[in-house]
Amino acid sequence: MASAVVKLTLVALMCIVVAVPVAQAITCGQVTQSLAACINYVKTGGSVPPACCNGIRSLNSQAKTTADRKQTCTCLKNAAGSIPGVNPNLASGLPGKCGVSVPYKISTSTNCNNVK
């Protein structure tokens, strides 16, 4: 009987270990993909596309750890520097327009090493 309980406990523990998702760092590809719908807005203004806000919300919910937030910050800085015509004021105000609070200013001058 004790052997059956031990086996059942081991099976349950194995199921828990298998069910726990493996932590994966956010990639710049994910950041770019999430925010692709925002590019026209940060260049020209106007109304923020719903797909842009959905991408911001999704990215914000994925960036749960300090490492994820730092990586996201670095990717945003690199993307902003590589896209000609980005209006820095529109870019920095975008999270607020979508009702999302991020723990750092969206700017090419942000020091991503200080992001918590």
C-alpha positions as CSV (number, residue, x, y, z in Angstrom):
1,M,0.0,0.0,0.0
2,A,2.8,2.4,0.9
3,S,4.5,1.6,-2.4
4,A,1.3,2.6,-4.3
5,V,1.2,5.9,-2.4
6,V,4.8,6.6,-3.2
7,K,4.3,5.8,-6.9
8,L,1.2,8.0,-7.0
9,T,3.1,10.9,-5.4
10,L,6.0,10.5,-7.9
11,V,3.6,10.5,-10.8
12,A,1.9,13.6,-9.5
13,L,5.2,15.4,-9.0
14,M,6.3,14.4,-12.5
15,C,3.0,15.9,-13.9
16,I,3.6,19.1,-12.1
17,V,7.2,19.4,-13.4
18,V,6.1,18.7,-16.9
19,A,3.1,21.1,-16.7
20,V,5.3,24.1,-15.4
21,P,6.2,26.1,-18.5
22,V,9.8,26.6,-19.2
23,A,10.8,30.2,-18.7
24,Q,11.9,31.8,-22.0
25,A,13.5,35.2,-22.4
26,I,11.8,37.7,-24.6
27,T,13.5,38.2,-27.9
28,C,13.8,41.3,-30.1
29,G,11.8,39.3,-32.7
30,Q,8.9,39.1,-30.3
31,V,9.2,42.8,-29.5
32,T,9.3,43.7,-33.2
33,Q,6.4,41.4,-34.0
34,S,4.3,42.7,-31.1
35,L,4.8,46.3,-32.0
36,A,4.8,46.2,-35.9
37,A,1.3,47.6,-36.0
38,C,2.6,50.7,-34.1
39,I,5.2,51.8,-36.6
40,N,2.9,54.1,-38.7
41,Y,1.5,55.7,-35.6
42,V,5.0,56.6,-34.1
43,K,5.9,58.1,-37.4
44,T,2.8,60.1,-38.3
45,G,0.5,60.2,-35.3
46,G,-3.3,60.0,-35.7
47,S,-5.3,57.3,-34.0
48,V,-3.5,54.4,-32.4
49,P,-4.5,51.1,-34.2
50,P,-6.2,48.5,-31.9
51,A,-3.6,45.9,-33.1
52,C,-0.8,48.2,-31.8
53,C,-2.4,48.4,-28.3
54,N,-3.0,44.7,-28.3
55,G,0.7,44.2,-29.0
56,I,1.7,46.5,-26.3
57,R,-0.5,44.8,-23.8
58,S,0.7,41.4,-24.8
59,L,4.4,42.4,-24.6
60,N,3.8,44.0,-21.2
61,S,2.2,40.9,-19.9
62,Q,5.1,38.8,-21.2
63,A,7.8,40.9,-19.6
64,K,7.3,39.6,-16.1
65,T,11.0,39.6,-14.9
66,T,13.6,42.3,-14.6
67,A,15.6,40.5,-17.3
68,D,12.6,40.5,-19.7
69,R,12.0,44.2,-19.1
70,K,15.6,45.1,-19.7
71,Q,15.6,43.0,-22.9
72,T,12.4,44.6,-24.1
73,C,13.8,48.1,-23.3
74,T,17.0,47.3,-25.3
75,C,15.0,45.9,-28.2
76,L,12.8,49.0,-28.2
77,K,15.8,51.3,-28.2
78,N,17.4,49.4,-31.1
79,A,14.2,49.4,-33.1
80,A,13.6,53.1,-32.6
81,G,17.1,53.9,-33.7
82,S,16.7,51.8,-36.9
83,I,13.3,53.1,-38.1
84,P,13.7,56.5,-39.8
85,G,11.1,59.1,-39.0
86,V,10.1,57.9,-35.5
87,N,8.6,60.8,-33.5
88,P,10.1,60.4,-30.0
89,N,7.1,62.1,-28.3
90,L,4.6,59.8,-30.0
91,A,6.7,56.7,-29.1
92,S,7.1,57.6,-25.4
93,G,3.4,58.4,-25.1
94,L,2.2,55.2,-26.8
95,P,1.9,53.0,-23.7
96,G,-0.3,55.6,-22.0
97,K,-2.5,55.9,-25.0
98,C,-3.1,52.2,-24.8
99,G,-3.7,52.2,-21.0
100,V,-0.5,50.4,-20.2
101,S,2.0,51.4,-17.6
102,V,5.6,50.5,-18.2
103,P,8.3,50.9,-15.6
104,Y,10.6,53.0,-17.8
105,K,10.4,55.8,-20.3
106,I,10.2,54.7,-23.9
107,S,13.2,56.7,-25.3
108,T,16.5,56.2,-27.0
109,S,18.1,57.9,-24.0
110,T,16.7,55.4,-21.5
111,N,19.4,53.4,-19.7
112,C,18.0,49.9,-20.0
113,N,20.5,48.6,-17.3
114,N,18.5,50.7,-14.8
115,V,15.2,49.0,-15.6
116,K,13.8,47.0,-12.7
